[in-house]
Every structure is written in C-alpha cells, then in structure tokens.
C-alpha cells in the first residue's frame, strides 16, 4: 500500500495505456516529483510497442501523447558513442586495444601508469582511470546551467597535455567518467575528420530512420519538452562541443529510441559488440563497451544505461532474449534527490512485461 500526502489518481485514459500493476508502479515512483514533471514511456514486449506519456499534476497523472516530443537523453549518448566505436572496429579502422596516445601528436601528461596505457576500450568501459570530469571546467566563468557549452578542443588539449592525472592504473577499476566518454567521441571525430553530429547521423540515425535525433539543440528546440530543475522550475538546455559531445549531447524522442533499442534485437556485429562483457564490476553487474548489464539469472541479462542533465533524466533497459524493453525519457533533473526513481520505474515496468 502506498501512503503519501498526494493521493495520485490516473485520469480516464490510463486503462488504455497501463495495467493496474503498472499504474501502481507509476504512483510509487512518481508522486514526489514536482507538478509538470513529464515522462515519455515506450514499452516493447515481444516486438509489440506501447507508448504512454504522463504529466504529473497536483493530484493526478494525466495521460498525454508525447512519443514524438524531444528530451535530452544525457549519458545514454555514451552507448551511441560505443556503437560508433564498434562501427569503426568492424570496418578495421581502429582496434579496441589501440592506445589513445597514438591518436595525439603531443604527449599525454599522465598517459602511462605502472606501464599501462589507456586504450579506446577502456574509455568505453570506464576503466581508463580518468576522473569523472576535468575539474578545471568548474571555474568562475562556467555557467552551471550549461556547464559543457564552453569546454572545447582547446580546453581538452590543455587538460591532456598539462593537467591530466589518472585516479587509478588503466584497466583495473570501473570508475564512471564523463571525461572518458567525451574523449572517446572526440578521438573518433579526429580519426574520421568529422563532427560528432555527422558521425551519429551517418552511422546510426539515418540508417535506423531516427529522423528526430540530433546533438544540436537548434534543430529540435521547437519540439523540446521544457527541462525542469530540482525544484521543478524551467531550466536551461545543455550544449556540447565535439570535445564532450560523446558523453551526453544527444536529444531524441521515444519513437526514435525504440528504433535504436530494436537494432539490438537482431544479430548484428556492430550492435552486438558493445554488449560483449569487457569488465566485471560485481557478481551481478558487468559492462560491455558501453552497455551495463544486470545479471539476474544465467540467461536473463538485462542491458541498460541511463542519463541525466540539469533538466532531464532518461533510462533504457532491455532483455535481448525476450526482445523486450522499456525506455523512459523525462524532464526530471539529474540534480533532483529522487532522480534514480526514473531508473527504478524503468526496471519495474520491464519486470511487469510478460517475460
């Protein structure tokens, strides 16, 4: 039984979108979020897709049609960057074991620790030893409402050449790094003499028909759901340069994200490689080259990733064997104290599907 000061009800269309169990799950995880919190949900069950949009009101969850509305997906972008890496690995253009030093014409300040160097694969699976961010980014000139906007190639080079300091020996510990994810995207851009936008458009978005996905806010601003800060007030969107785009720049909608999910349901070397175990985090968790995996039973692996920015939170979880999955895009701030409820809701909805 859920006890709260806000006795949420679902409006009349809910029965067409959610089972009673799923409706109860929504109440459980969403009732503490501010008014105007919005979710765009896609549930894929054995190939059948169900879309449902939810807006939180004072004491009601309103069902809305928002499958085509655009949200920032934050760090879910890193999985796309891993697919780009897999694309070029499968073409023979790069190798997972390539040392990143080989892609720079200047020396990396802390590029060799105990005889170990960072590889492309280590950037993808967060074992590079790089810190979460370049802390010099957090200075008096940084707009904390749009913190990555001015972190460009010059700033990245200054870090790598003059300030780089690894937290651990490369390859020995999982430690999540936005800096590493952005660096991987940047290296692939330099290798291909391209922008990150062009790489994802030409290698992922266009082939999959993801016609409303982009890294450029200007392309989709009129379709964007307004991001909300931790208090529920409208907040600024985040912008990225190619120095960090690979870590979190993509804007997308539920319709497009379903296409990306379903690309994983059919054997394909490019989409399969990012799920192959590359580092064991714990008895019940490993990481491929981008995708995290919850090991629930011997043959019941749940691949997932989430993302967050100042005004948005996203999560994608999928069962490849069952061809089932759930995508949630929301305007819940990653700074909201209960932002992890979006992940919990995603996994709970996946469990509610007939698996």
Secondary structure, DSSP 8 states (H G I E B T S, - for coil): ----SS--EE-TTGGGT--HHHHHHHHHHHTTS-TT-EEEEEEEETTEEEEEEEEE-SSEEEEE--TT-BEE-GGGHHHHHHHHHHHHHHHTS--TT-BGGGG-SS--TT-EETTEE-BHHHHHTT-S---SS-GGGSSTT--TTSTTTT--HHHHHHIIIII---SS-TTS-----HHHHHHHHHHHHHHHTS-HHHHHIIIIIHHHT-TT-BS-HHHHGGGB---B-TTS-B-------TTTHHHH--EE-HHHHHHHHHTTSS--HHHHHTTS--EEEETTEEE-SS-EEEE-STT-EEEEEEEE-SS-EEEEEEETTTTEEEEEEE---TTSTTTTHHHHHHHHHHHHS--
